[in-house]
């Protein structure tokens, strides 16, 4: 039986069933130790071709998808769209039609416009994996964050997760909120008012909003810091100094959370902007684990869609 | 061949309160008589049994894209789409290339319409030169050349002082000022209604307040100047409330709503289909409820489509890059019947009013009534026939309709302009 994932690909977390998420995480858990064996490969996806189409600069996500594809025996071609015909004025549909003519088995796509993969999914029969669309979702990031949390906690249910920063422009936040809500975690969103629209509370009854970081981190199992997305903010909410003073994560905040709190960040981090160096380098920080888990999760996703 | 006898239909004429099964006789392009069993002489006949026969419908808000943007629509193709939608008269907004801000452009549109349009076309002139909001356009000269109103639709006048001057002039010229009410600072960069849906979809929002602050400003200016002021495509609950308030104060103000703003909400955006992208954006169910209440109670004067054709390639882009606007001429009657009349919100007579005496009153057009001597413009529609809209078959040059594939109950059957049958539904 073909699942929705196999036909449409992975467009967002919101439309994914909890059971589907569980099976991806389970498979990713199996792939996790393979990170330590750098030559270990599978041939599950032998003969399959995956096109990584990145309309937005990205190093870690793109490389992570490339490695995941190769570890499964697939051929992966990466196209940085800024350098290709896109900059010559070719439309998104034309580019995709051209790529479709090359008959890849899946397209991994990163785009600065929210909904760009959804738009293409309506016109292409090839499964599309969303590697981040504008300010909408970044589904594989939420999956790898869940895998990372599960490395330190037995389950997601009942965890208190504080997500701090530029929530309005964060696709990572949206995907994480949807995923964590499906597993009945308590989610506290925290940021300056212009980056924390009140309507976020409508995403799930599990979501609470706070403008005070001290309040948000109290008793937290997980603190997720978000990158300040200067490129997506159309007006600065406050000066960098003021931002760090009120929303930057420092050791005194971590002390208010659970003793074994997990501090996460999707990267790349701006030290002294979103979190202090002490926090970034502390025992609580799992930022490098997040990078490793990215490959395992993307292997699981590719396998599930293509195998 | 300007003689026509329309037989056996249910004649509804809101201007005279008529609602009766009778014949309508048009001679030399003008209404001659309405009555039972009109003279049995050799004359062209149109069998309207089982249908409503109404005064020709008027769409006071369309974009015909000519001159300058003819790949999306022309006066000719837009007029054909209008006829297929049951409209006998359309008023075209000035945002062409060049902008209709001078008597030259107005005359071109009037002349071109005379040559190629199968329905009546009345141009609306710009308020400011180039619709740039800085300097008043040649409003008096355009008036002489044939405009029926002024508007900087799509590029609203942000400077309240200039708007005030425009209203003063419009009052002297006895034409209404139509405003696309949008505070561009508040709406800047937005792609859809601001609210829970925009936050969920990661699309930038256009707050209701961006419309409402301008409705409020313009209503206050209308009071100061005594101008006739008309709110284009009103979309929010507060806007309805403010227009109702102004009317209660006996100001000479009016407003229109589009079918899409009473039919569908911002929840449709979940597919990121740019055919749901327009300004003002689709709002919430609470707004729809208020708008329909306004339609039912008489706060709303007209239904207008804001028919805004865009070539396919323009709508085949990332959502945030797509232009705003959808076509609407061919689906307006279907939507009004399906969403308003058949859901028991308004009577069919009230619906006819919103397409005839309503807009005719706003623009002071001598149309919209089936009285002797009036232009022989008649809209014939069916109340019950179920049909499916196929945008690919549209007579417009563009296909950007969110109602492609929609099922409607009731729709246009034939369109008569000055006694000529300019469109008739195939097979019937």
HADDOCK unambig.tbl for C-alpha pairs under 7 A between the chains (distance, minus, plus):
assign (segid A and resid 91 and name CA) (segid B and resid 317 and name CA) 6.87 0.50 0.50
assign (segid A and resid 92 and name CA) (segid B and resid 317 and name CA) 6.31 0.50 0.50
assign (segid A and resid 113 and name CA) (segid B and resid 318 and name CA) 6.28 0.50 0.50
assign (segid A and resid 113 and name CA) (segid B and resid 320 and name CA) 6.56 0.50 0.50
assign (segid A and resid 114 and name CA) (segid B and resid 202 and name CA) 6.07 0.50 0.50
assign (segid A and resid 114 and name CA) (segid B and resid 203 and name CA) 6.40 0.50 0.50
assign (segid A and resid 115 and name CA) (segid B and resid 272 and name CA) 5.66 0.50 0.50
assign (segid A and resid 115 and name CA) (segid B and resid 319 and name CA) 6.97 0.50 0.50
assign (segid A and resid 116 and name CA) (segid B and resid 318 and name CA) 5.45 0.50 0.50
assign (segid A and resid 118 and name CA) (segid B and resid 271 and name CA) 6.76 0.50 0.50
assign (segid A and resid 118 and name CA) (segid B and resid 272 and name CA) 6.80 0.50 0.50
assign (segid A and resid 119 and name CA) (segid B and resid 272 and name CA) 6.30 0.50 0.50
assign (segid A and resid 119 and name CA) (segid B and resid 273 and name CA) 6.90 0.50 0.50
assign (segid A and resid 135 and name CA) (segid B and resid 202 and name CA) 4.70 0.50 0.50
assign (segid A and resid 136 and name CA) (segid B and resid 201 and name CA) 5.52 0.50 0.50
assign (segid A and resid 136 and name CA) (segid B and resid 202 and name CA) 4.15 0.50 0.50
assign (segid A and resid 199 and name CA) (segid B and resid 195 and name CA) 6.12 0.50 0.50
assign (segid A and resid 199 and name CA) (segid B and resid 196 and name CA) 4.77 0.50 0.50
assign (segid A and resid 199 and name CA) (segid B and resid 199 and name CA) 6.55 0.50 0.50
assign (segid A and resid 200 and name CA) (segid B and resid 196 and name CA) 6.80 0.50 0.50
assign (segid A and resid 200 and name CA) (segid B and resid 199 and name CA) 6.42 0.50 0.50
assign (segid A and resid 202 and name CA) (segid B and resid 196 and name CA) 6.20 0.50 0.50
assign (segid A and resid 203 and name CA) (segid B and resid 200 and name CA) 6.78 0.50 0.50
